[in-house]
Amino acid sequence: YNRALAELTVNPSVLDGQLDLVKQELVIRMALALDVARAGIWLHAENGRELHCIALFERKTETCTEGFVLKQSEYPRYFEAMLQNAHVSVFDAQSDPRTSEFGEGYLKPLGITSMLDAVIPGGSGVVGVICAEHIGPRRNWTQPEEAFVISLATLVGGVYASHERKQTERRLVQATRDAEMAARAKSDFLATMSHEIRTPMNGVLGMLNLLPDQELNPDQRRKVDIAKKSATNLLSLLDDILDFSKVEAGKLDLVQVDFDLRALLDDLAASFALRAQSKGLELVMDLSGVDVSSVHGDPDRLRQIFSNLMSNAVKFTDRGEVVVRCRLEPEPKGYRLLAKVLDSGIGIPKAKQDKLFSPFVQVDASTTRKYGGTGLGLAICRKLCELMGGQINVTSAEGHGTAFSFAVYLQQSEHFESVAPELPAKGFRLLLVDQQARSRETLAKQFNAWGIEVEDVDSSRNALLRLGRADFDLVMVDVADPDYEVFARRLPAEFNGLLCLMTRFDSQLDAAALSAAGYQAYLHKPTSTCQLLQAIALAQLPRAGEDEARLLLGQESNGRGAAGEVLLWPQGSRVLLVEDNRINQEVATLMLNAMGLSVDVAENGLRALEQLSHGAAAYNLILMDCQMPEMDGYQATRCIRAGEAGNAYRDIPIIALTANALKGDRQRCLEAGMLDYLTKPIEESRLRELLARYLNPTCSAAEVSGEVIPRAETEWDQAAALKMVRGRQDRLSDLLRIFFDSMPERHQRLDNALICQDLEEVRKVAHSIKGSAGQLHAHSLQDQAGALELAAREGDWQRVEGVLPPFYEAETRFLQQIKNYID
């Protein structure tokens, strides 16, 4: 008996809990060890009123069967006996009251005379029985035989428990898989439907945006405005659903690029300023803890988190202030961004806060009716924070405002530089006049972090007292001060600093009037980093008696070079961009606007001459593409130098834009009359350097080396393309769509040129594609288009035919990458 038990105990199927595989082995071993005619294993049904045979061995036929059922209603005394006893040892089965119920239908036909049964123990009670049935002379069961059956029943119970546990685990795994598939199917459906609805909605919104250009009466205009607002709200709702479905389906990937964190936050402040100020709220940005200019991460998703939180803060606050505080904590190879968005709004009840980050949940139905929204914004914020290695929390008291805090991980940028102004050796003193205590405290904190000595007061009257006792390089006054105009007129005669007014976005103040009142500069609140740096830089320059106060454009165009270097362009600076390629037009315009410069576009040399000769605008610099239809850049430059655009432009700085980084190109540009050249794709740092040299010679700029910046060896350098548009995925998508939509027309031109064997037209099309691909950092297509252009330029028809297949392959791959990116 012990040997049989020992062998069964180490059986792999027993150890693995595989009852289905070992059940026949168990009944055979039991029959042979006890020397009985039949041995079986019976398990209780879930209701406990039936026993089901899972294995029955007959020695006479050496067969195993299963499937028999014993019902409690037919054999009540046997069921009762097995519930009351661990085992039943029966000498005379046909007369024993515990088993006699089996007599006529079971015992007599089979000749069974004695039985030895034991219950199978389970975690929740008896789970079944094992049964040994003897045929022949009636048998007295010995104590070792009874012990063996009890031990075997316990072993079967262990195997059964393991088997059930594994079955439960499998069911749980399957249930989880089914739930995940259902959630994925739901998310895929939402994503598909959102995308499909969004496409026609863009068409609706586009047409509505065009309607105001028509002549509409007031009633029609009001109806159009309502329709536009409704369409915009619906589009915002679809964007939320699309983002949430992407997160749920695990399809939302983060993009890793270098970006300026302070600039991102300044842009956000500018976008929310008007909304907040129209409600009478003070929007305060505390970025004193953000002391680096560039970090590495996903700017669009970070912007989305801030936008959701700031939008809620403004929405649910009717008076008081909204404060955004940020700081960077150094970590290995990066930073932990700790951010907090506080408001003085309606607050959130404690009981509702736990469910706040669940999808489609809002505080209550009345909130939804009054303020609108889907309840998806905070759920998306939580998912995005988790994807970026952090978390989000809320603290609030009903009627006393709310504070959302979140932390995300950002990597260190290769272009790490601190943000700080250049200050004179003697030091820099600033007087801050602001009624709002929080705003005054935050600005003073930032200036102190830069090493500036700050005195702050709550009124212009107190400011005059301070000015009588000390000298200040810069005085900043909030427009909310009722005496700001009187203050400017009553400044001490010996004051030689810069007087700057802090206004609101919706302010209608006139620059000339401010200058007449005594203000040399003004800026919008909430103040941006660049505005403050510009004010500090301007305060250190000699005053030139300008006619109008200078508007320091921080939010809309930062005009910033390296960290701390502020490019103060000459008043009214304007650039003429001469470029036929639509994508290059968009990219160059974006870069120039971001640097604080106004720009106009001419699509070829002839149009440039017309704009210079007859246009109302005055230009300070020209960016000239070299190869264009009708009149190329070389000819246009020669005409300008000859005075055909007017004598005023004979000596205007002209910088060439060329896609050919070959020896001799620079010399050809100089011979045509251009002062320098930029190689496409345009590098922002190189563009800024040349602008600083030729547009604003007083600014320092490094010597131009003429070296081409090495590019990443990838088919499409997505990170470089995103960096080109300052991490704006929406702008990159727009540029990619322009390229994608332009290709059918280019293909038609190329096909016609190939049919007609017009190598000059082949060269022009290839050059155009090369320029666009290069600007988008599609290196493989750029190289193949360049090879096609070179072959066509050299008149080698055989080489043209040879480079066409790899050109078409590179084009197909890039167009597919565009589709994948936009989708």
MOVENHU-V114586 format. One record per helix or strand of 2 or more residues. SS is the DSSP state (H for helix, E for strand). FROM is the first residue (numbers start at 1). TO is the last residue. If there is no record, write none. Layout:
SS:FROM:TO + SS:FROM:TO
//
This chain:
H:2:9 + H:12:15 + H:19:34 + E:38:44 + E:50:58 + E:63:65 + E:69:71 + H:76:84 + E:87:90 + H:100:110 + E:112:122 + E:125:135 + H:143:211 + H:218:248 + E:257:259 + H:261:278 + E:282:289 + E:295:297 + H:299:315 + E:321:331 + E:334:343 + H:350:353 + H:365:371 + H:377:387 + E:391:396 + E:402:412 + E:429:433 + H:437:449 + E:453:457 + H:460:467 + E:474:478 + H:484:489 + E:498:503 + H:511:517 + E:521:524 + H:529:539 + E:550:551 + E:574:578 + H:582:594 + E:598:602 + H:605:614 + E:621:625 + H:633:641 + H:647:649 + E:653:658 + H:665:672 + E:676:679 + H:684:694 + H:718:724 + H:729:756 + H:759:775 + H:779:793 + H:797:822
//
